[in-house]
Every structure is written in structure tokens, then in C-alpha cells.
Amino acid sequence: MINNNQITKVITDKSDYSADEIVLAAGSWSENYPKKMRLKLPIQAGKGYSINVPRPTGITHSCHFNGAKVAVTPMKEYTRFAGTMEFSGINEIIKKQRVEAIAKAVTEFLSGHRN
Ligand SMILES: Cc1cc2nc3c(=O)[nH]c(=O)nc-3n(C[C@H](O)[C@H](O)[C@H](O)COP(=O)(O)OP(=O)(O)OC[C@H]3O[C@@H](n4cnc5c(N)ncnc54)[C@H](O)[C@@H]3O)c2cc1C
């Protein structure tokens, strides 16, 4: 509920909550709500891409492939190769070329054939 351009109450399916201040913490989806409330908040979701490799890679430390902007994280059951920050709104569109760029960088760096 908004009064005088201020949120005065949050109405949910469980209960209504009044507060002096409200924290909007809906993660990537946060940008959806100000619009609905006709509030202006300069916030937008960023989409990252990652490839999880579920076989032993021998990688035991987090690192970063400089230049390729790919971050490498050894997880419990896989190694994650991640990169990219795409601002294209909230959607489930996966751009093939972005995935391929990460795969190419991983292949080049780990094979030692990076130019
Ligand atoms: C695959 C992946 C890997 C990542 N790896 C890392 C990493 O290794 N290190 C790192 O630091 N960060 C990582 N991140 C980023 C990290 O997860 C986020 O930065 C962090 O979770 C953001 O926290 P948050 O509390 O702002 O949002 P979130 O954790 O996204 O929490 C928002 C919550 O709001 C809820 N919500 C949204 N809308 C509504 C609604 N209408 N009603 C009720 N609930 C709602 C959602 O369900 C969610 O639980 C990764 C993200 C992804 C997707």
C-alpha cells in the first residue's frame, strides 16, 4: 500500500505488515516490483552464464582466466566455469554464443593453447 509516495504496508497472502521502512530483497526479480508500485528504482537483473563439469578436473582452487573473464570454482561434485554479465531483462533465453565463448576459453586455458 502506498501513501504520499511511500510504502506504508506490505500485503501478502499470509498477513499484512506495516513498517517505517521496507527492504526490497527479491534478488533478480526486484526490478519487477517498483514498476508495479509506480516507484522509480534504478535496478536491473544481470544474467550470468556457467558450465558445470561433473567429472574430475584436477582443479582444487578458485581462479580466474584473465582476459577471458571466466571464473573457475571447484565445487563438491563438479567444477564451475562461469562468466558473462548480460543485461537483457528477466527471461530464460540462453545465447549459444555466450556458452560457446566460455567453453572455448576453458579449452584454450586448460590446454595451454591460449594465444
Ligand atoms: C548459478 C548461480 C551461481 C552463483 N554463484 C555465486 C557464487 O559462487 N558466489 C557468489 O557470491 N554469488 C553467486 N551467485 C550470486 C548470488 O546467488 C546472488 O548474488 C545472491 O543470491 C543474491 O542474494 P539476494 O538475497 O539479493 O537474492 P536471492 O538470493 O535471489 O533471494 C531473493 C529471494 O526473493 C524471493 N522472491 C522473489 N520474488 C518474490 C515474491 N514475489 N514473493 C516472495 N518471494 C520472492 C526469491 O524466491 C528468493 O528466495 C550465483 C548465482 C547463480 C544464479
The ligand as an SDF file (V2000), in Angstrom:
LIG
                    3D

 53 58  0  0  0  0  0  0  0  0999 V2000
   24.0040  -20.2720  -10.6930 C   0  0  0  0  0  0  0  0  0  0  0  0
   24.4420  -19.1500   -9.7550 C   0  0  0  0  0  0  0  0  0  0  0  0
   25.6710  -19.2370   -9.1260 C   0  0  0  0  0  0  0  0  0  0  0  0
   26.1030  -18.2420   -8.2810 C   0  0  0  0  0  0  0  0  0  0  0  0
   27.3060  -18.3780   -7.6680 N   0  0  0  0  0  0  0  0  0  0  0  0
   27.7270  -17.4370   -6.8160 C   0  0  0  0  0  0  0  0  0  0  0  0
   28.9540  -17.5840   -6.1320 C   0  0  0  0  0  0  0  0  0  0  0  0
   29.6670  -18.5740   -6.3120 O   0  0  0  0  0  0  0  0  0  0  0  0
   29.3350  -16.6080   -5.2820 N   0  0  0  0  0  0  0  0  0  0  0  0
   28.5590  -15.5060   -5.0620 C   0  0  0  0  0  0  0  0  0  0  0  0
   28.9340  -14.6570   -4.2630 O   0  0  0  0  0  0  0  0  0  0  0  0
   27.3710  -15.3500   -5.6870 N   0  0  0  0  0  0  0  0  0  0  0  0
   26.9500  -16.2800   -6.5550 C   0  0  0  0  0  0  0  0  0  0  0  0
   25.7610  -16.1250   -7.1910 N   0  0  0  0  0  0  0  0  0  0  0  0
   25.0070  -14.8980   -6.9510 C   0  0  0  0  0  0  0  0  0  0  0  0
   24.2280  -14.9840   -5.6470 C   0  0  0  0  0  0  0  0  0  0  0  0
   23.4350  -16.1660   -5.6520 O   0  0  0  0  0  0  0  0  0  0  0  0
   23.3470  -13.7670   -5.5620 C   0  0  0  0  0  0  0  0  0  0  0  0
   24.1400  -12.6030   -5.6960 O   0  0  0  0  0  0  0  0  0  0  0  0
   22.6320  -13.7230   -4.2230 C   0  0  0  0  0  0  0  0  0  0  0  0
   21.9060  -14.8950   -4.0190 O   0  0  0  0  0  0  0  0  0  0  0  0
   21.7110  -12.5260   -4.1860 C   0  0  0  0  0  0  0  0  0  0  0  0
   21.0650  -12.5490   -2.9460 O   0  0  0  0  0  0  0  0  0  0  0  0
   19.7100  -11.8100   -2.7370 P   0  0  0  0  0  0  0  0  0  0  0  0
   19.3050  -12.0520   -1.3240 O   0  0  0  0  0  0  0  0  0  0  0  0
   19.8430  -10.3950   -3.2130 O   0  0  0  0  0  0  0  0  0  0  0  0
   18.6990  -12.5150   -3.7500 O   0  0  0  0  0  0  0  0  0  0  0  0
   18.2060  -14.0490   -3.8280 P   0  0  0  0  0  0  0  0  0  0  0  0
   19.1680  -14.9870   -3.1640 O   0  0  0  0  0  0  0  0  0  0  0  0
   17.8740  -14.3010   -5.2640 O   0  0  0  0  0  0  0  0  0  0  0  0
   16.8980  -14.0040   -2.9460 O   0  0  0  0  0  0  0  0  0  0  0  0
   15.7130  -13.3850   -3.3930 C   0  0  0  0  0  0  0  0  0  0  0  0
   14.5580  -14.1840   -2.8210 C   0  0  0  0  0  0  0  0  0  0  0  0
   13.3550  -13.4660   -3.0640 O   0  0  0  0  0  0  0  0  0  0  0  0
   12.3630  -14.4080   -3.3980 C   0  0  0  0  0  0  0  0  0  0  0  0
   11.2830  -13.7420   -4.1310 N   0  0  0  0  0  0  0  0  0  0  0  0
   11.3420  -13.0560   -5.3050 C   0  0  0  0  0  0  0  0  0  0  0  0
   10.1430  -12.5770   -5.6230 N   0  0  0  0  0  0  0  0  0  0  0  0
    9.2950  -12.9560   -4.6290 C   0  0  0  0  0  0  0  0  0  0  0  0
    7.9090  -12.7570   -4.3700 C   0  0  0  0  0  0  0  0  0  0  0  0
    7.1050  -12.0790   -5.2000 N   0  0  0  0  0  0  0  0  0  0  0  0
    7.3870  -13.2790   -3.2620 N   0  0  0  0  0  0  0  0  0  0  0  0
    8.1610  -13.9740   -2.3950 C   0  0  0  0  0  0  0  0  0  0  0  0
    9.4680  -14.2010   -2.5690 N   0  0  0  0  0  0  0  0  0  0  0  0
   10.0280  -13.6860   -3.6750 C   0  0  0  0  0  0  0  0  0  0  0  0
   13.0870  -15.4540   -4.2420 C   0  0  0  0  0  0  0  0  0  0  0  0
   12.3610  -16.6630   -4.2830 O   0  0  0  0  0  0  0  0  0  0  0  0
   14.3950  -15.5750   -3.4700 C   0  0  0  0  0  0  0  0  0  0  0  0
   14.3060  -16.5310   -2.4350 O   0  0  0  0  0  0  0  0  0  0  0  0
   25.2950  -17.1040   -8.0370 C   0  0  0  0  0  0  0  0  0  0  0  0
   24.0470  -17.0210   -8.6680 C   0  0  0  0  0  0  0  0  0  0  0  0
   23.6270  -18.0270   -9.5130 C   0  0  0  0  0  0  0  0  0  0  0  0
   22.2550  -17.9170  -10.1800 C   0  0  0  0  0  0  0  0  0  0  0  0
  1  2  1  0
  2  3  1  0
  2 52  2  0
  3  4  2  0
  4  5  1  0
  4 50  1  0
  5  6  2  0
  6  7  1  0
  6 13  1  0
  7  8  2  0
  7  9  1  0
  9 10  1  0
 10 11  2  0
 10 12  1  0
 12 13  2  0
 13 14  1  0
 14 15  1  0
 14 50  1  0
 15 16  1  0
 16 17  1  0
 16 18  1  0
 18 19  1  0
 18 20  1  0
 20 21  1  0
 20 22  1  0
 22 23  1  0
 23 24  1  0
 24 25  2  0
 24 26  1  0
 24 27  1  0
 27 28  1  0
 28 29  2  0
 28 30  1  0
 28 31  1  0
 31 32  1  0
 32 33  1  0
 33 34  1  0
 33 48  1  0
 34 35  1  0
 35 36  1  0
 35 46  1  0
 36 37  1  0
 36 45  1  0
 37 38  2  0
 38 39  1  0
 39 40  1  0
 39 45  2  0
 40 41  1  0
 40 42  2  0
 42 43  1  0
 43 44  2  0
 44 45  1  0
 46 47  1  0
 46 48  1  0
 48 49  1  0
 50 51  2  0
 51 52  1  0
 52 53  1  0
M  END
$$$$
